[in-house]
């Protein structure tokens, strides 16, 4: 559609319209005006009315010194199952290598190396599940995400001015044991790219709660994002 200058009634060129600020400038008479007054349909959409997400029990929220901190522990009952599985898996490997050492057969020593790698990775992930906490810190300039005390992936850091929206995304995995679901907290940046903030979460309430509180604290208008989890 065309935007008409309210002073001289001349159409305004597209490059002289700023959708971000809602302002337009007429080259004919140099009039600067808010185009949403003459074309309300181009105004920024109102914030969505969304049902508030209750705080998950694992989350601790605090505000201090102009900083919002959201923390949650990783532990869930699945890590108890994984702990028993690791005991079985690692115990089998210990017995195997005890037999291999006594036999002196190098083939027996090399054969289970892939299983050893799987066991180390699974054991580390299980230990992290028991002791780790994720901390999300937001101040006027940055969003920072850190997993501790056991190192896990990279520390995520985003400039607040980069972030247009935060949203929850559902990921579906299909395997021999059926379908599984995990949830990510993703940032949509002003340049159109997406950056994962948190990933692999077991239930959607956690990323939805983090999204809700972070956007409220940063005064980000909540708008629909293609591919987000509906609620």
ZIPERA-V304395 format. One record per helix or strand of 2 or more residues. SS is the DSSP state (H for helix, E for strand). FROM is the first residue (numbers start at 0). TO is the last residue. If there is no record, write none. Layout:
ss | from | to
SS | FROM | TO
SS | FROM | TO
This chain:
ss | from | to
H | 13 | 15
E | 16 | 17
E | 22 | 24
E | 31 | 33
H | 34 | 36
H | 39 | 41
E | 58 | 63
E | 66 | 72
H | 77 | 102
H | 105 | 110
H | 112 | 130
E | 132 | 137
E | 141 | 147
E | 155 | 158
H | 159 | 161
E | 162 | 174
E | 177 | 188
E | 193 | 200
H | 203 | 217
